[in-house]
Amino acid sequence: MSEEVQEKVEEWVPTKNPWLISAPLMLAMFMFVLDETISNVALPFMAGTFSVAHNESTWVLTSYLIASGLIIPSVDFLCKKFGRINYYMFSLALFTISSVLCGISQSLPQMIISRFLQGIGGGALLPLSQSIMLESFPKEDRGRAMALFGFGIVMGPILGPVVGGWITDNWSWPFIYFINLPFGVFALFISKLLLEESPYGKKVEGIKLDHWGFTFLVFWIVTLQVVLDKGNDADWFGSTWICWMTAISVISCVAFFVSQVKNKENSLIDLSIMKDRNFFFGTVIQIVLMAVLLASAAILPSMLQRLMGYTSFLSGLSMMPRGAGCLTGIIASAILANKMSERAMVMFGLFAIGCGGLLFGQLNLQIALVDIALPNYLFGVGLTFAMVPIINLSMITLSNSQLTNAAGVQNMLKNIGGAVGTSLVTTLISRFSQKHQMMLVGYLRDTNQAFVDRVSAYAQSLTPITVDPASAHYAAQGLIYKQLNLQSALWAYIDTFRIFAAASFVIIPLLLLMKSVRSLKKEGALEE
């Protein structure tokens, strides 16, 4: 493409108002990210409906993540093959239809297949919505556009457990999928009216699929997700099949990236964008942020249900202060957009997340729902302040023609980061719980006067309802051991939240390696 033609392509703007164009894109993206977590609190009910064990029901989550992980890196190729708007409309339709199939599933295999199809359709919605929004706005307005986009990304996983818990408790779990039907049909209708194809989003003749690259991608993503999802149950590398699956995943991962570097013409993804400093470090930061976002959204409701007996709805409701923090963050970041640099805003956001993690590390079993409001609120403020500017800052130095590929690569890596984070915290909680149990059990001995006094007090209170003093004594020891298990689990959650804080603090220096918008303007890399 000549420089003159390239310049004309880069100057393309849609005929309709970009804020109107954002409406169907935001709705489609929000449905996808909402469905990443909306099923979490409904898994016990699904397991009962399908008459399967709880660990088998987690394939409902795994199949969705595998499918979206497979399709995201292929988005750029599929857009060139079919045209971006055509592919976007197909993905939205497939996501909507698959949501209905999920709701009417009568067995676990049907549910897994339906969720896989839903992930195939939904996986493309996030990078396509991001790239279309970015190209629809001039560069000076992309910060505000990405503020709206980042707000949706953060709020979706937060509202998922709340919406899912309320629907499950008041209606039935199939309706967590049926609600996508009216919104999906509406999004299709307004997308048809508002969206228009850009010059670099049109169908490209003669495009060929990188068969080897796609094969390596399938083996990599599928085996990785299975290892992450089932590794903790199988004792990780203590299991032979986990070792084999890990080896296949690592080899396939290396082979995939090697094939993408060597295949210059028909590669699934263009890795040359990783040479861009802002894109590279911005993507690394977003990977950690996504891991913290999804992992914390998964374990907080789990902690409240497991340790404190909260219902599905109440445990989901615990995430609402995070939503309020996100709303505060989006308003504050909009006000401060012209007064603070993007890097300063991201630094503040990461610091707020770290402080929230440290406050979560002060919890105990006597807390009320209101006691987790402040750390959750800080998480919400921090996620918005960090996620919104970093999306724009990581893409600001790329040309419009690179945006679809860049969004696909970035969201693929963020998706993997979220999966790794969610799996890692499950393992950490299990291992930390065992560690603290071993530490605490040493205090349950007759040489510890506090233990002897507590057993005696419990035994006296239980004597009237037991057969003899010996039974009361053993029952008292059982009560104390139950408390020990609860405290061990609580400390495991506390340690995990502190790791979230440490991860947020550690990646702050990476921002110093990125160029700010102000410095790029001084260098002439951006227009004033």
C-alpha positions in Angstrom: 0.0 0.0 0.0 1.4 3.4 -1.0 2.0 6.1 1.6 -0.7 8.2 0.0 -3.3 5.5 0.1 -2.2 4.5 3.6 -2.7 8.1 4.7 -6.2 8.2 3.3 -7.1 4.9 5.0 -5.8 6.2 8.3 -7.9 9.4 7.9 -11.2 7.4 7.5 -13.9 8.4 9.9 -17.4 6.9 10.2 -20.3 8.9 8.9 -22.3 8.4 12.2 -21.6 9.8 15.6 -19.0 7.5 17.2 -20.8 7.7 20.6 -23.9 6.2 18.9 -21.7 3.5 17.3 -20.4 2.6 20.8 -23.9 1.6 22.0 -24.2 -1.8 20.3 -20.5 -2.5 20.8 -20.7 -1.8 24.6 -23.8 -3.9 24.9 -22.2 -6.9 23.1 -19.0 -6.6 25.0 -20.8 -6.3 28.3 -22.8 -9.5 27.7 -19.6 -11.4 27.0 -17.7 -10.3 30.1 -20.8 -10.6 32.3 -21.1 -14.3 31.3 -17.5 -14.9 32.3 -18.6 -14.9 36.0 -22.4 -15.1 36.0 -22.3 -18.9 36.1 -20.0 -19.1 39.1 -22.7 -18.9 41.9 -25.1 -21.1 39.9 -22.7 -24.1 39.6 -24.1 -26.0 42.6 -27.6 -25.7 41.2 -26.5 -26.9 37.7 -24.7 -29.8 39.3 -27.9 -30.8 41.0 -29.9 -30.5 37.8 -27.5 -32.6 35.8 -26.9 -35.0 38.7 -23.1 -34.6 38.5 -20.4 -33.8 41.1 -19.4 -30.1 41.7 -16.0 -30.6 40.2 -17.6 -31.9 37.0 -19.8 -28.9 36.8 -16.8 -26.6 36.5 -16.5 -27.7 32.9 -19.4 -25.2 32.3 -16.8 -22.5 33.0 -13.8 -24.2 31.4 -15.5 -24.9 28.0 -16.4 -21.2 27.8 -12.9 -20.1 28.5 -11.3 -22.6 26.1 -13.6 -21.5 23.2 -13.0 -17.8 23.8 -9.3 -18.4 24.1 -9.2 -20.3 20.8 -11.2 -17.7 18.8 -9.6 -14.4 20.1 -6.2 -14.9 18.4 -8.0 -15.9 15.2 -10.1 -12.7 15.0 -7.8 -10.8 12.7 -7.7 -13.7 10.1 -11.5 -14.2 10.3 -12.1 -10.5 9.8 -9.9 -10.5 6.7 -11.7 -13.7 5.5 -15.3 -12.6 5.9 -15.2 -8.8 6.6 -15.1 -7.4 10.1 -18.7 -6.2 10.4 -20.0 -9.5 8.9 -17.9 -11.5 11.3 -19.0 -9.3 14.2 -22.7 -9.8 13.3 -22.2 -13.5 13.0 -20.4 -13.7 16.4 -23.1 -11.7 18.1 -25.9 -13.9 16.6 -24.0 -17.1 17.6 -23.5 -15.8 21.1 -27.2 -15.0 21.5 -28.5 -18.4 20.0 -26.0 -20.3 22.1 -27.2 -18.6 25.3 -30.7 -19.9 24.6 -29.2 -23.4 24.0 -27.4 -23.2 27.4 -30.7 -22.4 29.1 -32.6 -25.4 27.6 -29.7 -27.9 28.1 -30.9 -31.1 29.7 -27.6 -32.8 30.4 -24.0 -31.8 31.2 -22.6 -32.7 27.7 -25.3 -30.5 26.1 -24.4 -27.7 28.4 -20.7 -28.0 27.7 -21.3 -27.9 23.9 -23.6 -24.9 24.2 -21.2 -23.0 26.4 -18.4 -23.8 24.0 -20.4 -22.4 21.1 -21.2 -19.4 23.3 -17.5 -18.8 23.9 -16.8 -19.1 20.2 -19.3 -16.4 19.5 -18.6 -14.2 22.5 -14.8 -14.5 22.3 -14.7 -12.3 19.2 -17.0 -9.6 20.6 -14.4 -8.1 23.0 -11.5 -7.5 20.6 -13.9 -6.5 17.7 -15.7 -4.0 19.9 -12.4 -2.6 21.2 -10.9 -2.2 17.7 -14.1 -0.7 16.1 -14.5 1.8 19.0 -10.8 2.8 18.8 -10.9 3.4 15.0 -14.3 5.3 15.2 -12.9 8.0 17.4 -10.1 10.4 16.6 -7.0 9.9 18.7 -7.7 12.9 20.9 -11.0 11.4 22.0 -9.9 7.8 22.4 -9.1 8.3 26.1 -12.8 9.0 26.8 -13.9 6.2 24.6 -11.6 3.7 26.3 -12.8 5.0 29.7 -16.3 3.9 28.8 -15.0 0.6 27.4 -12.8 -0.1 30.4 -15.7 0.6 32.7 -17.7 -2.1 31.0 -14.8 -4.6 31.2 -14.4 -4.0 34.9 -18.1 -3.9 35.8 -19.1 -7.1 33.9 -17.2 -9.6 36.1 -18.2 -7.7 39.2 -22.0 -7.7 38.4 -21.9 -11.3 37.2 -22.1 -13.0 40.6 -24.7 -10.4 41.8 -27.0 -10.9 38.8 -26.4 -14.6 38.7 -27.1 -15.0 42.4 -30.3 -13.0 42.3 -31.7 -14.8 39.3 -30.7 -18.2 40.6 -32.3 -17.5 44.0 -35.5 -15.9 42.7 -36.1 -17.6 39.4 -33.9 -20.5 38.2 -30.4 -20.9 36.8 -31.4 -21.2 33.1 -32.6 -17.6 33.2 -29.0 -16.4 33.6 -28.6 -17.3 30.0 -32.1 -16.5 28.7 -31.6 -12.8 29.7 -29.1 -12.6 26.8 -31.8 -13.2 24.2 -33.6 -9.8 24.3 -30.3 -7.8 24.7 -28.6 -9.8 21.9 -31.5 -9.3 19.5 -31.5 -5.6 20.3 -27.7 -5.3 19.8 -28.0 -7.1 16.4 -30.7 -4.7 15.3 -28.9 -1.5 16.2 -25.5 -2.9 15.0 -27.1 -3.4 11.6 -28.3 0.3 11.6 -25.2 2.0 13.0 -22.0 0.0 12.1 -20.2 0.6 8.8 -17.1 -1.1 7.4 -13.8 0.7 7.5 -11.3 0.4 4.5 -9.1 -1.9 6.6 -11.9 -4.0 7.9 -13.1 -5.2 4.5 -12.8 -8.7 3.2 -9.4 -9.6 1.8 -9.2 -11.8 -1.3 -6.8 -14.8 -1.3 -6.3 -14.9 2.5 -5.3 -18.4 3.7 -5.6 -20.0 7.1 -2.4 -20.8 8.9 -3.3 -24.4 9.5 -0.2 -25.3 11.5 -0.5 -22.2 13.6 -4.1 -22.9 14.3 -3.4 -26.5 15.2 -0.7 -25.5 17.6 -3.0 -22.9 19.1 -5.8 -25.5 19.7 -3.4 -27.9 21.5 -1.9 -25.0 23.5 -5.1 -23.4 24.7 -7.1 -26.6 25.3 -4.3 -28.4 27.3 -3.5 -25.2 29.2 -7.0 -24.6 30.3 -7.5 -28.3 31.3 -4.3 -28.2 33.4 -5.3 -24.9 35.1 -8.8 -26.1 35.8 -8.1 -29.6 37.0 -4.5 -29.3 38.2 -5.3 -28.6 41.8 -7.8 -31.5 42.0 -5.2 -33.9 40.5 -2.3 -32.7 42.8 -0.6 -30.9 39.9 2.7 -32.4 39.0 2.1 -35.3 41.3 -0.2 -36.6 38.6 1.3 -38.2 35.5 -1.5 -37.0 33.2 -1.1 -33.4 34.3 2.7 -33.6 33.5 1.9 -34.9 30.0 -0.7 -32.2 29.4 1.6 -29.5 30.7 4.4 -30.8 28.4 2.0 -30.7 25.4 0.9 -27.2 26.3 4.4 -25.8 26.6 5.6 -27.4 23.4 2.5 -26.3 21.5 2.9 -22.7 22.9 6.5 -22.5 21.7 5.6 -24.0 18.3 2.7 -21.6 17.9 4.8 -18.5 18.5 7.6 -19.8 16.3 5.2 -20.5 13.5 3.8 -17.0 13.8 7.2 -15.5 13.5 8.2 -17.6 10.5 4.9 -17.3 8.6 5.0 -13.7 7.6 2.2 -13.8 5.0 -0.7 -15.8 6.5 0.0 -15.9 10.3 -3.0 -15.8 12.6 -1.4 -12.9 14.6 1.2 -10.4 13.7 3.7 -10.4 16.6 5.6 -7.4 15.2 3.4 -5.2 17.4 5.2 -6.5 20.4 8.2 -4.4 19.4 6.1 -1.4 20.4 7.2 -0.5 23.9 3.9 1.0 25.0 1.9 -2.0 23.7 4.3 -4.6 25.2 4.4 -3.2 28.8 0.8 -2.0 28.7 -0.2 -5.6 27.8 1.9 -7.0 30.7 0.2 -4.7 33.1 -3.3 -5.6 31.8 -2.5 -9.3 32.1 -1.8 -8.8 35.9 -4.8 -6.6 36.3 -7.1 -9.2 34.6 -5.7 -11.9 36.8 -6.4 -9.9 39.9 -9.8 -8.8 38.8 -11.1 -12.3 37.9 -9.3 -14.1 40.8 -10.6 -11.7 43.4 -14.1 -11.8 42.0 -14.0 -15.6 42.2 -12.6 -16.1 45.8 -14.5 -13.3 47.7 -18.0 -14.8 47.2 -16.5 -18.3 47.7 -15.0 -17.2 51.1 -18.3 -15.7 52.3 -20.2 -18.8 51.3 -17.7 -21.3 52.6 -16.7 -19.7 55.9 -19.7 -17.5 56.9 -22.7 -19.3 55.4 -23.8 -16.5 53.0 -26.4 -17.3 50.3 -25.5 -17.1 46.6 -27.2 -13.7 46.3 -25.6 -12.2 49.4 -22.2 -13.4 48.4 -22.7 -11.8 45.0 -24.0 -8.7 46.6 -20.7 -8.3 48.4 -19.2 -7.2 45.1 -21.5 -4.2 44.8 -19.2 -1.8 46.6 -16.6 -2.6 44.0 -19.2 -1.5 41.4 -19.7 1.7 43.3 -15.9 2.2 43.3 -15.8 1.7 39.6 -18.5 4.3 39.1 -16.5 6.7 41.3 -13.4 5.9 39.4 -14.9 6.5 36.0 -16.2 9.9 37.1 -13.0 10.9 38.8 -10.8 9.8 35.9 -12.9 11.7 33.4 -12.5 14.9 35.6 -8.8 14.4 36.0 -8.1 13.3 32.4 -6.7 16.7 31.4 -5.0 17.3 34.8 -3.1 14.1 35.3 -1.0 12.0 32.9 -2.2 8.5 32.0 0.8 7.0 33.7 0.1 8.9 36.9 -3.6 7.7 36.8 -2.5 4.1 36.3 0.0 4.4 39.2 -2.7 5.7 41.5 -5.1 2.9 40.4 -2.5 0.1 41.1 -1.7 1.7 44.5 -5.4 1.7 45.4 -5.7 -2.0 44.4 -2.7 -2.7 46.6 -4.2 -0.9 49.5 -7.5 -2.7 49.1 -5.6 -6.1 49.1 -3.9 -5.1 52.3 -7.2 -4.2 53.9 -8.6 -7.5 52.9 -5.7 -9.0 54.8 -7.2 -7.7 58.0 -10.5 -9.6 57.8 -11.8 -12.1 60.5 -14.8 -14.4 60.9 -16.8 -11.8 62.9 -17.1 -9.3 60.1 -20.4 -8.1 58.6 -21.1 -7.5 55.0 -20.4 -3.8 55.5 -16.9 -4.5 56.7 -15.7 -5.6 53.3 -17.2 -2.5 51.6 -14.1 -0.3 52.0 -11.5 -2.7 50.5 -13.9 -3.7 47.8 -14.6 0.0 47.0 -10.8 0.6 46.8 -10.5 -2.3 44.4 -13.2 -0.8 42.2 -11.7 2.7 42.2 -8.2 1.2 41.5 -9.3 -1.1 38.7 -11.1 1.7 36.9 -8.2 4.2 37.3 -5.7 1.5 36.1 -7.6 -0.3 33.4 -9.1 2.7 31.6 -5.9 4.7 30.8 -3.7 1.7 30.2 -5.9 0.4 27.3 -5.6 3.8 25.5 -1.9 4.2 26.4 -1.0 0.7 25.1 -2.7 1.4 21.7 -1.9 5.1 21.2 1.2 4.5 19.2 -0.3 1.9 16.8 -1.9 2.7 13.4 -5.6 2.1 12.8 -4.8 -0.8 10.5 -3.0 -2.5 13.4 -5.8 -2.2 15.9 -7.8 -5.4 15.1 -4.7 -7.6 15.3 -3.4 -5.7 18.4 -6.8 -6.1 20.2 -6.8 -9.8 19.4 -3.3 -10.4 20.7 -3.9 -8.3 23.8 -7.2 -9.9 24.7 -5.8 -13.4 24.1 -3.0 -12.8 26.6 -5.4 -11.1 29.1 -7.7 -14.1 28.8 -4.8 -16.4 29.6 -3.8 -14.2 32.5 -7.3 -14.3 33.9 -7.4 -18.1 33.6 -4.0 -18.5 35.3 -4.9 -16.1 38.0 -8.2 -17.9 38.8 -6.5 -21.3 38.9 -3.5 -20.0 40.9 -5.6 -18.6 43.7 -7.5 -21.9 44.0 -4.2 -23.7 44.5 -2.9 -21.0 46.8 -6.0 -21.2 49.1 -5.7 -25.0 49.2 -2.0 -25.0 50.0 -2.0 -22.0 52.4 -4.9 -23.6 54.3 -2.9 -26.8 54.7 0.2 -24.8 55.9 -1.8 -22.8 58.5 -3.5 -25.9 59.7 -0.2 -27.6 60.3 1.0 -24.5 62.2 -2.1 -24.1 64.3 -2.6 -27.8 65.2 0.6 -27.6 67.3 -1.4 -25.5 69.8 -4.0 -28.2 70.3 -2.2 -30.1 73.0 -2.6 -30.8 76.7 0.4 -28.7 77.6 -1.3 -25.6 76.3 -3.4 -24.3 79.2 -5.6 -22.1 77.0 -6.5 -25.2 74.9 -7.3 -27.2 78.1 -9.5 -24.4 79.5 -11.4 -24.1 76.2 -12.0 -27.8 76.0 -13.2 -27.9 79.6 -15.6 -25.0 79.0 -17.1 -26.5 75.9 -17.4 -29.9 77.6 -19.3 -28.4 80.5 -21.7 -26.7 78.2 -22.2 -29.9 76.2 -22.6 -32.3 79.1 -26.4 -31.8 79.5 -27.0 -32.9 75.9 -24.5 -35.8 75.8 -24.5 -39.3 77.2 -21.5 -39.0 79.5 -18.6 -36.6 80.2 -16.2 -38.5 77.9 -18.5 -37.9 74.9 -18.8 -34.2 75.9 -15.0 -34.0 76.0 -14.6 -35.5 72.5 -17.4 -33.3 71.1 -15.6 -30.2 72.6 -12.4 -31.2 70.9 -14.3 -31.6 67.6 -15.7 -28.1 67.9 -12.3 -26.6 68.5 -10.9 -28.6 65.5 -13.7 -27.2 63.3 -12.8 -23.7 64.4 -9.1 -24.5 63.6 -10.1 -25.5 60.0 -12.1 -22.3 59.6 -9.2 -20.2 60.9 -6.8 -22.0 58.6 -9.0 -21.3 55.6 -9.4 -17.7 56.6 -5.7 -17.2 56.8 -5.3 -18.8 53.4 -7.7 -16.2 51.9 -5.9 -13.4 53.8 -2.5 -14.5 52.4 -4.0 -14.6 48.9 -5.4 -11.1 49.1 -2.0 -9.9 50.3 -0.5 -11.5 47.2 -2.9 -9.4 45.1 -1.6 -6.3 46.8 2.0 -7.3 46.2 1.4 -8.0 42.5 -0.2 -4.6 42.1 2.7 -2.8 43.7 5.3 -4.8 41.8 4.1 -3.8 38.3 4.0 -0.1 39.1 7.7 0.4 37.9 6.7 -1.0 34.5 4.9 2.3 33.8 8.2 4.1 33.8 9.2 2.1 30.8 6.2 3.4 28.8 6.1 6.7 26.9 3.4 9.1 28.1 1.0 10.9 25.6 2.7 14.2 26.5 6.2 12.9 25.5 4.9 11.3 22.4 3.4 14.7 21.3 6.7 16.4 22.0 8.5 13.8 19.8 5.9 14.4 17.0 4.7 10.8 17.2 1.1 12.1 17.9 -0.7 15.0 16.5 -1.6 17.8 19.0 
